[in-house]
């Protein structure tokens, strides 16, 4: 063999057979790797040796497993104390490693909750997403921010709870617009007593735990009493609150009587694709539904649903019941794992009749219809990507398009935005914003900003994935601009040594009208597409989405800058101390001018902290 020849690692069932002599029948997790050490598959086993021996047979496998075995060059093993531990570890590794042959939940965002805070005499009701660190009562999850906002909007009408921040609450001297339109009881200016407000909070919490009938009865009785006493304005206000409460219930659609707390999970598979529909039932109320499109990798329905459940609840608290459309392979084991996670029993049911079966049928119908829409959209997107490849003379339809845009006002608060699109449409989890940091960039220098954004983007790609093994590398760049921008991009990419990623400049044409765009490529004359070409509309949507995202990032940065105060830079002054100082002195400027004795008089500010604040402003001055 020549010295420079690369030895190809053996693969297949014989490689797998070689591991059997070192394995026992302990429970654990195994990984199958290809010749480049990329993880092909992660699996769990009640008995590792028995499970791995099934892969060592040369025949009897379905096409998906047979392909995986043929590509396997090595394996890794990790034993666990129990099979339940193995199940949890398996799903965690799948989410981390994203192996090609595993079922993978691709959209795994957190879900919003409603929080009734407990750190103020007049609690605030608000939307909350993320870790539950703030003290208070949490209600959820809701399927979407829209579902939370609709519920909050109606709850404000019914219970008149405030949604303003504590800082705004403490600084008000007269009621805000929400009081005027009867969405708040005005606790900030003393229009309701602390006792009455807490009673309203208790009613809101009762409603969110399912006691809406009792609340309606109480409101109806109060309305009748007000009417008899000829307090017609109060009676009308109570009538409006009853209507708002009814609207909340009707908007929820499905309100099962026999299901208190459950997630209804239905799977529909067709054409090698899958949709999982989840209905969130809490306190006998429907708090919305979400659809998910896991990568199925050729697996059957039981495996797809089990993988979905394991990955979905890896970072979420499971409800008391999971009501499924299909049975899963390790139902008892999954129930045990989720029960251990929740600290109380979790039941997994596959109902055949009754109210629960009707709920599953409704979720399954939604899953079927959602998948049909998704497949139609995917077919359209595929045609557009093929048309894009033909129009721009690409080697193949792009799987990842990155679109860049900048946003600023006279060079201030400059932000670069990158959006990503592919066969499944916009990939919002891949969007990135770049705060422009370059001190040598002249305000308004779009070329300089683009250079910084692309340099940072591709330097990171080159560092993290120099061999381009992942799907993070783009197949096409769309740049907002014409010949000048394209020349600048060519120079940037040349300096980085990335000369095989095509890029196109999208410039407004005559009179900057949409529909008259010109497209610029390196070393070619500008060209245009026909006015009614679907590819032109597609590019316009991509560009507009990049523009929207960049402007949104710019506005966030500008708003943060506007609300910033010198107190943000004082060591040890966080949100609570900042609020106390502003409440006491009225403004950051007054804090900066305050004497040491005045600073020590602020509640929550110790003598040492007062000296830190005083020294900070007077050393600066």
N, C-alpha and C positions, 0 to 999 in steps of 0.2 A: 504494500500500500504506500502511495506517495506520502512524504512527510507532511505536506500541507492539507491532505485529505481530512475531512471532518468525519469522525466516526458517528454513525447514526445509532441512537440508543434503541434497543429492542423494545417492542410494544406488544400488547395483546394479552390473551388469557394465560400464557406461560409466565409472563412477568408477574401476574397476579398470583399464580400458583406458588411462586417462589416465596411468598410472604406467609403461606399457611403454616409452615413449620415453626414460625416464631410467635404465632398467635394462639391465645386460649379463648375460652368462651365467656370472657368478661363483657359487660355492656360497654359501649363506647361509640366514638365517632371516627369515621374514616374519610380520607380525602384521596381522590384519584387525580394524578397529575400527568400532563403530556410531556413530550420530550424537551420542552423549554421551561419546565417546572411551573406551568400555568395550571391553576386548579380547574379541573374539568367537572368535578362532581363532589358534593359533600353529602354523606349519608350517616344515619345512626343505626345501631344494631343492638338487639337484646343480647346477642352472642356474636362477637366479632368474627371468630373463626368460621362459624356456620354461615354467616352472612357473606363474607368475602369468598368462601368456597363456591357460592352460587355464581360468582362472576368468573371463576376459574374454568368453568365448563366451556368447551369450544362451540357448542350449539345450544339452541333452545331459548334464545333471547329475542325480544322484540327489536325492531330496527334501531330505535333510539339507543337502547342499552348496548346492542352489538357495535354500533359506531363508537360509543364511549369506550368500550373495552378495547377496540382496535387502536384507539389513540392513547391508551394508558401506558405510560412508561415507568411510573413509580407510584407508590402509595405512602400515606402518612396516617398514623393512628394515635388516638388519645382515649385512654380508658376512663370510665367514670364509675361512681359508686352504684348508681341506679340507672335504669333505662329512662326514667323521667329526666334526670340530669342530661343524659345523652340527647334527648329530644330538644331540650332548651338550648343546649350548646350547638346542635346541628342548625337550628333556625337562626341563631345568632351569627354563626360562621357564613351561612348562605347570604345573609344581608351584607356582611362585610366583604366577602370575596366575590360575590355575584358569579358563581360558576356557570358555564355555558349550558350544562345539561340539567340544572336544577330549575324547578319552578321558582320564579322570582317576583315578589311584590315590588313594582317599580315606583308607585306613588305612595309614600308612607309619611305624609305630613301629620303634624299634631292637629287635634281638633279643639275648637274653642269651647269654653265654658262660660257660664254666667257666675260672677263673683259678687256676693254681698259682703262688703268689707266689714271688719270687726275692730278697726283701729281708730274709730272716730265715734263721737257721741251721736252723730247723725250719719249712719252708714251710707256709703255710696254703692249703687248697683251698676255693674259695668261688664263688658266683655273681657275675658281673660284667656290667653293662650300661653302654653309653656308650663314650666315647673310651678307647683302650687306652694310658693314660698310665702306669699302674703297671707296674713291671718284673715279668716273669714269663712263663709259657707260657700262651697262650690257646687254648681249644678250643671250637669252635662254628662257625656259630651254632646254637642250639637254637630250636625253633619257639615255645616258651613258657617262662615261669618254672616252670610245673608240670613240664615235661619236664626242665629243669635240676635242680629239686629232687628229682625221683624218681631221677635218675642220681646226684646227690650223695649221697643217702641210701644207695643201694646201694654206691657207692664207699667210703663211710665203713665199711660193714660188711666190705668186702673188704680195703681197704688201711689202715684205721685211722688216717687222716690227720686232723689237727685242723682245725676250722672256726672256732675262736675268734679274736677280734682279737688283735693283738700286745700291746695294753695289758692285756687280760685274761690272756693267756698269761704275761706278765712278772710279774703280781701274784699268781699262784696259789701256794698253799703245799701244797695237797692236790688230788688228782684230782677232776674234776667228774663229773657224772652220766653223760656220754657214755662215760667210761672204764668206769664200773660196768656199763653195758649193752653193752660191747664194741663201741663205735663209734669209739674213739680209743685210741691206744697210750700215752697219758699222757706225752708228751715234756715237758710243762710242769714235771713233778716228777721227771724223770730216769728214768722207767721204761723208756725205750728210748734207745739210744745215737744220737748224731747220724749215724753211719755207717749204722746199720740203718734209721733213719727215712728217710734219703736214698735208700736202696735201695727202700723202699716207695713213695716219691715217683716214682722212676724207673719202677717197675712200673705205677703209676697212669697216668703219661704214656704208657707203651707201650700200655696198654689203650685210652686215648683216641685213639691213632693207629692202632688196628686190630690190635694184636698180642695179642689175648686168648687165642688157642690156646696160645701158649708159656707165658703166665702160668698157665693152668689146669694145664698139664703140670707146671710147677715146683711148684705148690701140691699137686698129687696126689702127686708124688714125696716132698715134705716130709711129707705126711700119712702115707704108708706107712712112712717112716723113723721117725716119731714113734710109730706104732703098734707097730712091731717093737721099739722101745726101751721099750715099755710106758709111754710118756708120753701117757696117754690123754686128759688134759685138753687138751694142746697139739694132739693129733690131732683132737679134737672141734672145737676152735677153727678149725683149718684146714679141716675139713669144712664148717663154717658159712660160711667165706669162699668156698669153691668154690660152694656153693649160692647165695650172694648174687651171685656173678659170673654164674652161669647165669640168675638172675632178671633181671639187667640185660639180658642178650642176648635173653631171651624177651620182655621188656617192649618191646623195640624193634621187634618184629614183623617188619618187612622188613629183612633183612640181605643185600643183594646181593653175590655173589662177584665179579662182573665190573665193578662200579661202585665206584671208590674214593672219588671226590670229585665230587659233582654236585648240582644242584638239579633235581628233576623238576617240570616246570611244565605243568599241564593246564588247558585252558579249556573251559567249557561255557556256551553261550548259549541262552536261551529267553525268549520273551515280552518282548524288549527289555531283558533283564537278563543279567548275566554273573557267573560265579564262576570265579576262578582258584585252583587248589589247588597248593600248593608243598610237596614233600617234600624235606627236607634230608638228603642222604646224605654222611656224612663218615667216613673210615677204614673203609669197607665197612659202616657201621652207620647205621641210620635214627635221626636225632636229632629226629624229630617232623615234624608237618605243620601248615600254616596255610592257612585259606581267606581270600580277598580278594574284594571285590565292587566292582570299578571302575565308575565312571560311563561308560557306553558311548557316549552321545550319538548313537546311530544308526549307529555304525561297524560294519564287518564284523570277523570273527574275526582275520584277519592283522593288521589295524590295532590292534585291541584288545590282542592279545598283544604286539606290538612296543612299544606305548606302555607297557604294564605293565612289560616288561623294562627299558626305558629309565629309567622313573621309580623302579622298585624298586631298581635297582643304582646309582642316582645317589648315594646316601649309604651304600652297603653294598659290601663286598668280594665280587666274584663268585667262584664256584668254578671249577674247571678245565673243567667241562662244564655246559652247560644242555641238558637233554633235554626236548623240547617235544612237545605233542600236535598242534600245527599249525605249518606253515611261516609265517614272517613276511616282510614285504615287502622288507626290506633285511637279510637274514640275514648276508651277508658283512660288510656295513658295521657291523652291531651287534657281530659277533664281533671286528672290528678295534678298535672303540671300547672294548669291555670288556677286550680284551687289553692295550690301552694303559693302562687304569686299573689292572689287576692287575700289570702288568709281566711277564707271561708269557702264553703262548697260552691262549685260551679257545675251546673248540669249542662250536658250537651244532648239535644233532642233532635230527632228527625220525625216530626209528626205526620200521621197518615190521615187524620180527620179532625174536625172541629175548628175552633177559632185560630189556633196556632198554624194549622195546615193552610187556612185561608190567608194568613199573613205571609206564609212562605210562597204561596201561589202568586200573591201580589208582587212580592220581591222578585220572583222568577220571571214574571211578565216584564217587569222593569228591566231586568238583566237582559232578556231576549231583545227587547226594543232598543236598549242602549247599545248592545253589540251590533245590531243591524245598522244603526246610525254610524257607529264607529267604523264599521267595515266600508260603508259607502263613502265616508270622509277619507278613509285611508286610500281607497281606490282613486278618488279624485286627486288626493295629494300625490299619489304615485304618478298619475298622468302629468301633473304639473311639474314634478321633479324631472320627469323624462323630457318634457318640453323645454325646461330650463337648460338641461344638458345639451339639447340640440341647438337652442338659440345661442348659447355661449360657447359652443364647441368644446364641451367637456368630455372626458373619456367615458364617464358613466354618470348616471343620475346621482347627485350628491346625497349622502346619508346624514351629513351634518353641515349646515350652513350657518356661518357666524356673520352677523350684521352689526356694524359699528356706527356710532354717532356720538357727537359731543354736545354739551349744553352749558351755557354760561350767560351772564349778563355783563357785557363790557369786560369780559375776562375774569369776573369775580365768581367765587363758588363753583369753579369749573369742575365738571364731572364728565367722564367718558362712560358710555353704555355699550354693552355687548348683549345682543339677544341671539338665541339659538333656535333653529328650526330643522326638522327632519321628516322622515316618512310619517310620523304620528302627529305632525303639526308643530306648534310652538312648544319648546322644551323649557318651561319656565324655571324648573329647578336648576338649569344650567346658566341662567342669566347672571351677568356680573356687572358691577359698577366699579369704576376706577376714579377715586378722588385724585385729581391732578396735583402732583406734589412738586413738579419741577420748578425751581426758583429762577431758572434762566429763561423760562418761557414768557414771552411778551404777552400781556393781556390781549385776548382775542386771537392768538396765534393758533388757528385750527390745525395747521401742519405740525406744530410742536406738540400739541395735545395728542394728535393721532400717533405721533412717533412714540410718545411715552406709553400710551395705552397698548399699542401693538408690541412694543419692546417688553413691557412687563408681562403681557399675556404669553408670548412665545418663549421668553426666557424661562418662565415657570414650566411650560410644557416640555421644553428641552431638558430641564432639570429633573422633572418628575417622570417623564416617559420618553427618554431619548430614542428607544427602539420602536416607538409607536405601536405598542401592543394593545393599548386601550382604545376606546372609541372617542376619546377626548380631542383627537386631532381633527380639524375641519377639512372638508373636501372643497369648500368654496368660501371666500370672503366677499361680502358686499360692503363697499365703502361709500358713505355719503359724500359725493364730490366728483369732480371731473378730472381732466388731464393732470392738473397740478397735484391733486391728491394721489393719483395713481403713480406718478413719478416718485412722490415721497414714500409711498408704501413699498415700491420696488426697491428703493434704496435701503429702507429699514429691513426688509426681508433678506436682501442680499447681505447686509452686515451681520445678520443673525445666522446666515447659512441655510435659510429655509427658502429654497427656490422652486419647490415642487407643489406648493399650494396655490391654486389659481385665485385671482382676485379681480373683481369688477367694480368700476366706479359708476355710481348711479347719480347722474346730474340732471337737474331740472333743465328742460329745453327752452324753447322760445317763450318769452313772457313768464317763465317759471310755472307754466301750467302743468298740472298733473295730467298724464296722458301723452305728454310730449317729451318724456324723459329721453336722455341720450345715455348710452352705455359706453364706457371707456375700458379698453384692455391694453395691456402693455404691448407696445410695438404694432398696434393696429389702429385703423381709423375708427372714430366714433360711429356708432350705428344706433338705429331706433327700431322698435317693434311696432307692428300694426296697432292702431288705436284700440281695436277690439280684441286683441290677442289675450287669452286667459293668462299667459305667462307674464304679460305686462302687469295685469291686475295683481298677480301673485307677488311680483317684485315690489309693487307699490305697498301691499299689505306688510311685507317684511320691513320695508323702509319706514313705514308709518309706525309699526310696532317698536322699532329701534328708537325712533324719535320720541314716542310716548314714554318709553322706559327711561331714556336719558333725561327728558324734561322732569319726570317724576323724581328721579334721583337728585337732580339739581334743586328742585323745590324743597325736598327734604333737608338737603344740606343748608340751603338758605334759611329755612325756618329754624333749624337748629342754631345757626349763627345769630339770628335775630333774637332768639330767646336766651342766648348765652349771657352770663354776667361774670364780672371779675371774681365772684365768689366760687365759680367753678374751678378756679385754679388754686384756691386756698387748701393746703394740705389738711386732711381730716374733716373737711366740710362736705358732707354728703347731702342727699336730698332732704333728710329730716332737719338737720341743722340749718341748711339753706332756707328752708321754709320758715323755721323759727325766727331767723334773723330778718328775713323780708317782712314777716308778719309784725315784728317788733318795731323795725325802723322804717318800713314802707318802701325802701329802694336800696339797691346795692350801693349807690353813691352815698346814701346816708350811713350805711354800714362802714364804708371806707373812711368817713369823716368822724365816726364815733370815738369818744374817749374810752379808755380801757375800763373805767368803772361802769360806763353804760353797757359795754359788751358783756361784762360779768353779770349784769342784771337780767340778761336774756335767759328765759327758761330753757334748760337743756344745754347751756354753754358753760362749761367748767372754767375755773380760773386759768388753767393752763391753756385751754383752747382759746379763751379770750385773748391771752397774750400772743398766741400764734396768729390770730386774725389781725390784731393790732400791729404786730411786727410786719406782717405781710404787706399791709397797705402803706405803712409809714416808711418801710425800707424802699418800697417802690417809688414813693413820692419823694 
